[in-house]
Amino acid sequence: MQLPEDPMMLLSFVNMKLRDEYDSLQALCDDLELDEAWLTTKLADAGFEYNPDTNKFW
């Protein structure tokens, strides 16, 4: 799967998937075959962090 390069678009895409289809970041990464550390770092570099309680990056 090709992910958006732009950090804001990536944030929107990931949060939409987390909201609509997955109950955790791990489930999303497992299903889409993404490296969770890479995704977390990519969004952290843009100023976002994952909150497991709300299941979204903010």
mmCIF file of the N, C-alpha and C atoms, coordinates in Angstrom:
data_MODEL
# 
_entry.id   MODEL 
# 
loop_
_atom_site.group_PDB 
_atom_site.id 
_atom_site.type_symbol 
_atom_site.label_atom_id 
_atom_site.label_alt_id 
_atom_site.label_comp_id 
_atom_site.label_asym_id 
_atom_site.label_entity_id 
_atom_site.label_seq_id 
_atom_site.pdbx_PDB_ins_code 
_atom_site.Cartn_x 
_atom_site.Cartn_y 
_atom_site.Cartn_z 
_atom_site.occupancy 
_atom_site.B_iso_or_equiv 
_atom_site.pdbx_formal_charge 
_atom_site.auth_seq_id 
_atom_site.auth_comp_id 
_atom_site.auth_asym_id 
_atom_site.auth_atom_id 
_atom_site.pdbx_PDB_model_num 
ATOM 1   N N  . MET A 1 1  ? 0.843   -1.185 0.000  1.00 0.00 ? 1  MET A N  1 
ATOM 2   C CA . MET A 1 1  ? 0.000   0.000  0.000  1.00 0.00 ? 1  MET A CA 1 
ATOM 3   C C  . MET A 1 1  ? 0.885   1.244  0.000  1.00 0.00 ? 1  MET A C  1 
ATOM 4   N N  . GLN A 1 2  ? 0.568   2.165  -0.865 1.00 0.00 ? 2  GLN A N  1 
ATOM 5   C CA . GLN A 1 2  ? 1.297   3.430  -0.941 1.00 0.00 ? 2  GLN A CA 1 
ATOM 6   C C  . GLN A 1 2  ? 0.680   4.418  0.051  1.00 0.00 ? 2  GLN A C  1 
ATOM 7   N N  . LEU A 1 3  ? 1.487   4.873  0.996  1.00 0.00 ? 3  LEU A N  1 
ATOM 8   C CA . LEU A 1 3  ? 1.014   5.832  1.989  1.00 0.00 ? 3  LEU A CA 1 
ATOM 9   C C  . LEU A 1 3  ? 1.295   7.255  1.518  1.00 0.00 ? 3  LEU A C  1 
ATOM 10  N N  . PRO A 1 4  ? 0.503   8.209  1.980  1.00 0.00 ? 4  PRO A N  1 
ATOM 11  C CA . PRO A 1 4  ? 0.770   9.608  1.631  1.00 0.00 ? 4  PRO A CA 1 
ATOM 12  C C  . PRO A 1 4  ? 2.142   10.045 2.149  1.00 0.00 ? 4  PRO A C  1 
ATOM 13  N N  . GLU A 1 5  ? 2.858   10.819 1.361  1.00 0.00 ? 5  GLU A N  1 
ATOM 14  C CA . GLU A 1 5  ? 4.172   11.332 1.763  1.00 0.00 ? 5  GLU A CA 1 
ATOM 15  C C  . GLU A 1 5  ? 4.047   12.523 2.706  1.00 0.00 ? 5  GLU A C  1 
ATOM 16  N N  . ASP A 1 6  ? 3.057   13.365 2.454  1.00 0.00 ? 6  ASP A N  1 
ATOM 17  C CA . ASP A 1 6  ? 2.844   14.561 3.263  1.00 0.00 ? 6  ASP A CA 1 
ATOM 18  C C  . ASP A 1 6  ? 2.426   14.160 4.684  1.00 0.00 ? 6  ASP A C  1 
ATOM 19  N N  . PRO A 1 7  ? 3.095   14.685 5.714  1.00 0.00 ? 7  PRO A N  1 
ATOM 20  C CA . PRO A 1 7  ? 2.779   14.282 7.092  1.00 0.00 ? 7  PRO A CA 1 
ATOM 21  C C  . PRO A 1 7  ? 1.324   14.545 7.496  1.00 0.00 ? 7  PRO A C  1 
ATOM 22  N N  . MET A 1 8  ? 0.746   15.652 7.041  1.00 0.00 ? 8  MET A N  1 
ATOM 23  C CA . MET A 1 8  ? -0.640  15.943 7.405  1.00 0.00 ? 8  MET A CA 1 
ATOM 24  C C  . MET A 1 8  ? -1.612  14.971 6.727  1.00 0.00 ? 8  MET A C  1 
ATOM 25  N N  . MET A 1 9  ? -1.322  14.626 5.495  1.00 0.00 ? 9  MET A N  1 
ATOM 26  C CA . MET A 1 9  ? -2.155  13.651 4.790  1.00 0.00 ? 9  MET A CA 1 
ATOM 27  C C  . MET A 1 9  ? -1.997  12.269 5.415  1.00 0.00 ? 9  MET A C  1 
ATOM 28  N N  . LEU A 1 10 ? -0.765  11.928 5.805  1.00 0.00 ? 10 LEU A N  1 
ATOM 29  C CA . LEU A 1 10 ? -0.507  10.651 6.471  1.00 0.00 ? 10 LEU A CA 1 
ATOM 30  C C  . LEU A 1 10 ? -1.261  10.597 7.797  1.00 0.00 ? 10 LEU A C  1 
ATOM 31  N N  . LEU A 1 11 ? -1.200  11.669 8.559  1.00 0.00 ? 11 LEU A N  1 
ATOM 32  C CA . LEU A 1 11 ? -1.925  11.741 9.828  1.00 0.00 ? 11 LEU A CA 1 
ATOM 33  C C  . LEU A 1 11 ? -3.418  11.520 9.607  1.00 0.00 ? 11 LEU A C  1 
ATOM 34  N N  . SER A 1 12 ? -3.977  12.207 8.643  1.00 0.00 ? 12 SER A N  1 
ATOM 35  C CA . SER A 1 12 ? -5.396  12.082 8.351  1.00 0.00 ? 12 SER A CA 1 
ATOM 36  C C  . SER A 1 12 ? -5.747  10.652 7.939  1.00 0.00 ? 12 SER A C  1 
ATOM 37  N N  . PHE A 1 13 ? -4.945  10.081 7.062  1.00 0.00 ? 13 PHE A N  1 
ATOM 38  C CA . PHE A 1 13 ? -5.178  8.710  6.592  1.00 0.00 ? 13 PHE A CA 1 
ATOM 39  C C  . PHE A 1 13 ? -5.138  7.714  7.752  1.00 0.00 ? 13 PHE A C  1 
ATOM 40  N N  . VAL A 1 14 ? -4.080  7.793  8.563  1.00 0.00 ? 14 VAL A N  1 
ATOM 41  C CA . VAL A 1 14 ? -3.905  6.840  9.671  1.00 0.00 ? 14 VAL A CA 1 
ATOM 42  C C  . VAL A 1 14 ? -5.028  6.995  10.695 1.00 0.00 ? 14 VAL A C  1 
ATOM 43  N N  . ASN A 1 15 ? -5.360  8.235  11.059 1.00 0.00 ? 15 ASN A N  1 
ATOM 44  C CA . ASN A 1 15 ? -6.427  8.432  12.045 1.00 0.00 ? 15 ASN A CA 1 
ATOM 45  C C  . ASN A 1 15 ? -7.784  7.973  11.516 1.00 0.00 ? 15 ASN A C  1 
ATOM 46  N N  . MET A 1 16 ? -8.033  8.163  10.227 1.00 0.00 ? 16 MET A N  1 
ATOM 47  C CA . MET A 1 16 ? -9.279  7.672  9.642  1.00 0.00 ? 16 MET A CA 1 
ATOM 48  C C  . MET A 1 16 ? -9.344  6.147  9.739  1.00 0.00 ? 16 MET A C  1 
ATOM 49  N N  . LYS A 1 17 ? -8.242  5.482  9.386  1.00 0.00 ? 17 LYS A N  1 
ATOM 50  C CA . LYS A 1 17 ? -8.195  4.023  9.468  1.00 0.00 ? 17 LYS A CA 1 
ATOM 51  C C  . LYS A 1 17 ? -8.376  3.545  10.911 1.00 0.00 ? 17 LYS A C  1 
ATOM 52  N N  . LEU A 1 18 ? -7.718  4.222  11.850 1.00 0.00 ? 18 LEU A N  1 
ATOM 53  C CA . LEU A 1 18 ? -7.844  3.844  13.257 1.00 0.00 ? 18 LEU A CA 1 
ATOM 54  C C  . LEU A 1 18 ? -9.275  4.038  13.747 1.00 0.00 ? 18 LEU A C  1 
ATOM 55  N N  . ARG A 1 19 ? -9.890  5.102  13.334 1.00 0.00 ? 19 ARG A N  1 
ATOM 56  C CA . ARG A 1 19 ? -11.270 5.389  13.754 1.00 0.00 ? 19 ARG A CA 1 
ATOM 57  C C  . ARG A 1 19 ? -12.264 4.398  13.147 1.00 0.00 ? 19 ARG A C  1 
ATOM 58  N N  . ASP A 1 20 ? -12.098 4.117  11.861 1.00 0.00 ? 20 ASP A N  1 
ATOM 59  C CA . ASP A 1 20 ? -13.115 3.355  11.132 1.00 0.00 ? 20 ASP A CA 1 
ATOM 60  C C  . ASP A 1 20 ? -12.883 1.847  11.067 1.00 0.00 ? 20 ASP A C  1 
ATOM 61  N N  . GLU A 1 21 ? -11.625 1.406  11.157 1.00 0.00 ? 21 GLU A N  1 
ATOM 62  C CA . GLU A 1 21 ? -11.353 0.001  10.856 1.00 0.00 ? 21 GLU A CA 1 
ATOM 63  C C  . GLU A 1 21 ? -10.540 -0.762 11.891 1.00 0.00 ? 21 GLU A C  1 
ATOM 64  N N  . TYR A 1 22 ? -9.755  -0.078 12.724 1.00 0.00 ? 22 TYR A N  1 
ATOM 65  C CA . TYR A 1 22 ? -8.822  -0.799 13.605 1.00 0.00 ? 22 TYR A CA 1 
ATOM 66  C C  . TYR A 1 22 ? -8.973  -0.335 15.046 1.00 0.00 ? 22 TYR A C  1 
ATOM 67  N N  . ASP A 1 23 ? -8.826  -1.284 15.961 1.00 0.00 ? 23 ASP A N  1 
ATOM 68  C CA . ASP A 1 23 ? -8.958  -0.939 17.374 1.00 0.00 ? 23 ASP A CA 1 
ATOM 69  C C  . ASP A 1 23 ? -7.617  -0.645 18.042 1.00 0.00 ? 23 ASP A C  1 
ATOM 70  N N  . SER A 1 24 ? -6.527  -0.705 17.261 1.00 0.00 ? 24 SER A N  1 
ATOM 71  C CA . SER A 1 24 ? -5.218  -0.368 17.809 1.00 0.00 ? 24 SER A CA 1 
ATOM 72  C C  . SER A 1 24 ? -4.234  -0.063 16.676 1.00 0.00 ? 24 SER A C  1 
ATOM 73  N N  . LEU A 1 25 ? -3.176  0.622  17.025 1.00 0.00 ? 25 LEU A N  1 
ATOM 74  C CA . LEU A 1 25 ? -2.129  0.915  16.045 1.00 0.00 ? 25 LEU A CA 1 
ATOM 75  C C  . LEU A 1 25 ? -1.459  -0.379 15.592 1.00 0.00 ? 25 LEU A C  1 
ATOM 76  N N  . GLN A 1 26 ? -1.265  -1.299 16.509 1.00 0.00 ? 26 GLN A N  1 
ATOM 77  C CA . GLN A 1 26 ? -0.652  -2.578 16.160 1.00 0.00 ? 26 GLN A CA 1 
ATOM 78  C C  . GLN A 1 26 ? -1.499  -3.334 15.137 1.00 0.00 ? 26 GLN A C  1 
ATOM 79  N N  . ALA A 1 27 ? -2.809  -3.335 15.318 1.00 0.00 ? 27 ALA A N  1 
ATOM 80  C CA . ALA A 1 27 ? -3.702  -4.025 14.372 1.00 0.00 ? 27 ALA A CA 1 
ATOM 81  C C  . ALA A 1 27 ? -3.611  -3.386 12.989 1.00 0.00 ? 27 ALA A C  1 
ATOM 82  N N  . LEU A 1 28 ? -3.583  -2.065 12.931 1.00 0.00 ? 28 LEU A N  1 
ATOM 83  C CA . LEU A 1 28 ? -3.442  -1.363 11.652 1.00 0.00 ? 28 LEU A CA 1 
ATOM 84  C C  . LEU A 1 28 ? -2.134  -1.746 10.985 1.00 0.00 ? 28 LEU A C  1 
ATOM 85  N N  . CYS A 1 29 ? -1.033  -1.671 11.718 1.00 0.00 ? 29 CYS A N  1 
ATOM 86  C CA . CYS A 1 29 ? 0.286   -1.971 11.155 1.00 0.00 ? 29 CYS A CA 1 
ATOM 87  C C  . CYS A 1 29 ? 0.387   -3.427 10.713 1.00 0.00 ? 29 CYS A C  1 
ATOM 88  N N  . ASP A 1 30 ? -0.153  -4.334 11.502 1.00 0.00 ? 30 ASP A N  1 
ATOM 89  C CA . ASP A 1 30 ? -0.123  -5.757 11.129 1.00 0.00 ? 30 ASP A CA 1 
ATOM 90  C C  . ASP A 1 30 ? -0.894  -5.990 9.836  1.00 0.00 ? 30 ASP A C  1 
ATOM 91  N N  . ASP A 1 31 ? -2.080  -5.418 9.742  1.00 0.00 ? 31 ASP A N  1 
ATOM 92  C CA . ASP A 1 31 ? -2.924  -5.647 8.576  1.00 0.00 ? 31 ASP A CA 1 
ATOM 93  C C  . ASP A 1 31 ? -2.363  -4.998 7.312  1.00 0.00 ? 31 ASP A C  1 
ATOM 94  N N  . LEU A 1 32 ? -1.814  -3.801 7.441  1.00 0.00 ? 32 LEU A N  1 
ATOM 95  C CA . LEU A 1 32 ? -1.275  -3.085 6.284  1.00 0.00 ? 32 LEU A CA 1 
ATOM 96  C C  . LEU A 1 32 ? 0.204   -3.375 6.045  1.00 0.00 ? 32 LEU A C  1 
ATOM 97  N N  . GLU A 1 33 ? 0.767   -4.271 6.868  1.00 0.00 ? 33 GLU A N  1 
ATOM 98  C CA . GLU A 1 33 ? 2.184   -4.647 6.782  1.00 0.00 ? 33 GLU A CA 1 
ATOM 99  C C  . GLU A 1 33 ? 3.103   -3.428 6.854  1.00 0.00 ? 33 GLU A C  1 
ATOM 100 N N  . LEU A 1 34 ? 2.858   -2.610 7.879  1.00 0.00 ? 34 LEU A N  1 
ATOM 101 C CA . LEU A 1 34 ? 3.671   -1.418 8.133  1.00 0.00 ? 34 LEU A CA 1 
ATOM 102 C C  . LEU A 1 34 ? 4.541   -1.647 9.350  1.00 0.00 ? 34 LEU A C  1 
ATOM 103 N N  . ASP A 1 35 ? 5.698   -1.029 9.355  1.00 0.00 ? 35 ASP A N  1 
ATOM 104 C CA . ASP A 1 35 ? 6.573   -1.051 10.521 1.00 0.00 ? 35 ASP A CA 1 
ATOM 105 C C  . ASP A 1 35 ? 6.048   -0.005 11.502 1.00 0.00 ? 35 ASP A C  1 
ATOM 106 N N  . GLU A 1 36 ? 5.558   -0.469 12.642 1.00 0.00 ? 36 GLU A N  1 
ATOM 107 C CA . GLU A 1 36 ? 4.965   0.436  13.629 1.00 0.00 ? 36 GLU A CA 1 
ATOM 108 C C  . GLU A 1 36 ? 5.960   1.493  14.103 1.00 0.00 ? 36 GLU A C  1 
ATOM 109 N N  . ALA A 1 37 ? 7.209   1.103  14.316 1.00 0.00 ? 37 ALA A N  1 
ATOM 110 C CA . ALA A 1 37 ? 8.228   2.061  14.764 1.00 0.00 ? 37 ALA A CA 1 
ATOM 111 C C  . ALA A 1 37 ? 8.460   3.135  13.702 1.00 0.00 ? 37 ALA A C  1 
ATOM 112 N N  . TRP A 1 38 ? 8.501   2.730  12.436 1.00 0.00 ? 38 TRP A N  1 
ATOM 113 C CA . TRP A 1 38 ? 8.688   3.699  11.351 1.00 0.00 ? 38 TRP A CA 1 
ATOM 114 C C  . TRP A 1 38 ? 7.531   4.698  11.303 1.00 0.00 ? 38 TRP A C  1 
ATOM 115 N N  . LEU A 1 39 ? 6.300   4.184  11.372 1.00 0.00 ? 39 LEU A N  1 
ATOM 116 C CA . LEU A 1 39 ? 5.122   5.053  11.301 1.00 0.00 ? 39 LEU A CA 1 
ATOM 117 C C  . LEU A 1 39 ? 5.077   6.002  12.496 1.00 0.00 ? 39 LEU A C  1 
ATOM 118 N N  . THR A 1 40 ? 5.337   5.482  13.679 1.00 0.00 ? 40 THR A N  1 
ATOM 119 C CA . THR A 1 40 ? 5.330   6.312  14.880 1.00 0.00 ? 40 THR A CA 1 
ATOM 120 C C  . THR A 1 40 ? 6.396   7.402  14.800 1.00 0.00 ? 40 THR A C  1 
ATOM 121 N N  . THR A 1 41 ? 7.580   7.038  14.322 1.00 0.00 ? 41 THR A N  1 
ATOM 122 C CA . THR A 1 41 ? 8.667   8.009  14.188 1.00 0.00 ? 41 THR A CA 1 
ATOM 123 C C  . THR A 1 41 ? 8.343   9.050  13.126 1.00 0.00 ? 41 THR A C  1 
ATOM 124 N N  . LYS A 1 42 ? 7.819   8.615  11.998 1.00 0.00 ? 42 LYS A N  1 
ATOM 125 C CA . LYS A 1 42 ? 7.469   9.538  10.906 1.00 0.00 ? 42 LYS A CA 1 
ATOM 126 C C  . LYS A 1 42 ? 6.472   10.591 11.388 1.00 0.00 ? 42 LYS A C  1 
ATOM 127 N N  . LEU A 1 43 ? 5.453   10.157 12.126 1.00 0.00 ? 43 LEU A N  1 
ATOM 128 C CA . LEU A 1 43 ? 4.478   11.116 12.629 1.00 0.00 ? 43 LEU A CA 1 
ATOM 129 C C  . LEU A 1 43 ? 5.016   11.912 13.818 1.00 0.00 ? 43 LEU A C  1 
ATOM 130 N N  . ALA A 1 44 ? 5.886   11.323 14.620 1.00 0.00 ? 44 ALA A N  1 
ATOM 131 C CA . ALA A 1 44 ? 6.505   12.059 15.725 1.00 0.00 ? 44 ALA A CA 1 
ATOM 132 C C  . ALA A 1 44 ? 7.390   13.186 15.193 1.00 0.00 ? 44 ALA A C  1 
ATOM 133 N N  . ASP A 1 45 ? 8.079   12.927 14.094 1.00 0.00 ? 45 ASP A N  1 
ATOM 134 C CA . ASP A 1 45 ? 8.913   13.962 13.475 1.00 0.00 ? 45 ASP A CA 1 
ATOM 135 C C  . ASP A 1 45 ? 8.077   15.164 13.030 1.00 0.00 ? 45 ASP A C  1 
ATOM 136 N N  . ALA A 1 46 ? 6.796   14.937 12.764 1.00 0.00 ? 46 ALA A N  1 
ATOM 137 C CA . ALA A 1 46 ? 5.888   16.008 12.366 1.00 0.00 ? 46 ALA A CA 1 
ATOM 138 C C  . ALA A 1 46 ? 5.158   16.603 13.575 1.00 0.00 ? 46 ALA A C  1 
ATOM 139 N N  . GLY A 1 47 ? 5.481   16.096 14.776 1.00 0.00 ? 47 GLY A N  1 
ATOM 140 C CA . GLY A 1 47 ? 4.918   16.657 15.995 1.00 0.00 ? 47 GLY A CA 1 
ATOM 141 C C  . GLY A 1 47 ? 3.716   15.918 16.559 1.00 0.00 ? 47 GLY A C  1 
ATOM 142 N N  . PHE A 1 48 ? 3.458   14.704 16.095 1.00 0.00 ? 48 PHE A N  1 
ATOM 143 C CA . PHE A 1 48 ? 2.291   13.946 16.546 1.00 0.00 ? 48 PHE A CA 1 
ATOM 144 C C  . PHE A 1 48 ? 2.715   12.716 17.324 1.00 0.00 ? 48 PHE A C  1 
ATOM 145 N N  . GLU A 1 49 ? 1.909   12.353 18.306 1.00 0.00 ? 49 GLU A N  1 
ATOM 146 C CA . GLU A 1 49 ? 2.173   11.135 19.062 1.00 0.00 ? 49 GLU A CA 1 
ATOM 147 C C  . GLU A 1 49 ? 0.899   10.313 19.153 1.00 0.00 ? 49 GLU A C  1 
ATOM 148 N N  . TYR A 1 50 ? 1.084   9.009  19.266 1.00 0.00 ? 50 TYR A N  1 
ATOM 149 C CA . TYR A 1 50 ? -0.053  8.096  19.351 1.00 0.00 ? 50 TYR A CA 1 
ATOM 150 C C  . TYR A 1 50 ? -0.539  8.001  20.783 1.00 0.00 ? 50 TYR A C  1 
ATOM 151 N N  . ASN A 1 51 ? -1.849  8.096  20.953 1.00 0.00 ? 51 ASN A N  1 
ATOM 152 C CA . ASN A 1 51 ? -2.465  7.921  22.262 1.00 0.00 ? 51 ASN A CA 1 
ATOM 153 C C  . ASN A 1 51 ? -3.316  6.646  22.211 1.00 0.00 ? 51 ASN A C  1 
ATOM 154 N N  . PRO A 1 52 ? -2.880  5.577  22.872 1.00 0.00 ? 52 PRO A N  1 
ATOM 155 C CA . PRO A 1 52 ? -3.628  4.316  22.810 1.00 0.00 ? 52 PRO A CA 1 
ATOM 156 C C  . PRO A 1 52 ? -5.010  4.406  23.467 1.00 0.00 ? 52 PRO A C  1 
ATOM 157 N N  . ASP A 1 53 ? -5.188  5.320  24.414 1.00 0.00 ? 53 ASP A N  1 
ATOM 158 C CA . ASP A 1 53 ? -6.492  5.458  25.084 1.00 0.00 ? 53 ASP A CA 1 
ATOM 159 C C  . ASP A 1 53 ? -7.561  5.965  24.118 1.00 0.00 ? 53 ASP A C  1 
ATOM 160 N N  . THR A 1 54 ? -7.173  6.864  23.218 1.00 0.00 ? 54 THR A N  1 
ATOM 161 C CA . THR A 1 54 ? -8.134  7.405  22.247 1.00 0.00 ? 54 THR A CA 1 
ATOM 162 C C  . THR A 1 54 ? -7.953  6.764  20.872 1.00 0.00 ? 54 THR A C  1 
ATOM 163 N N  . ASN A 1 55 ? -6.913  5.941  20.729 1.00 0.00 ? 55 ASN A N  1 
ATOM 164 C CA . ASN A 1 55 ? -6.599  5.249  19.484 1.00 0.00 ? 55 ASN A CA 1 
ATOM 165 C C  . ASN A 1 55 ? -6.455  6.222  18.307 1.00 0.00 ? 55 ASN A C  1 
ATOM 166 N N  . LYS A 1 56 ? -5.646  7.259  18.537 1.00 0.00 ? 56 LYS A N  1 
ATOM 167 C CA . LYS A 1 56 ? -5.379  8.206  17.454 1.00 0.00 ? 56 LYS A CA 1 
ATOM 168 C C  . LYS A 1 56 ? -4.077  8.946  17.722 1.00 0.00 ? 56 LYS A C  1 
ATOM 169 N N  . PHE A 1 57 ? -3.552  9.497  16.644 1.00 0.00 ? 57 PHE A N  1 
ATOM 170 C CA . PHE A 1 57 ? -2.396  10.388 16.760 1.00 0.00 ? 57 PHE A CA 1 
ATOM 171 C C  . PHE A 1 57 ? -2.924  11.805 16.969 1.00 0.00 ? 57 PHE A C  1 
ATOM 172 N N  . TRP A 1 58 ? -2.235  12.573 17.782 1.00 0.00 ? 58 TRP A N  1 
ATOM 173 C CA . TRP A 1 58 ? -2.614  13.967 18.017 1.00 0.00 ? 58 TRP A CA 1 
ATOM 174 C C  . TRP A 1 58 ? -1.401  14.802 18.316 1.00 0.00 ? 58 TRP A C  1 
# 
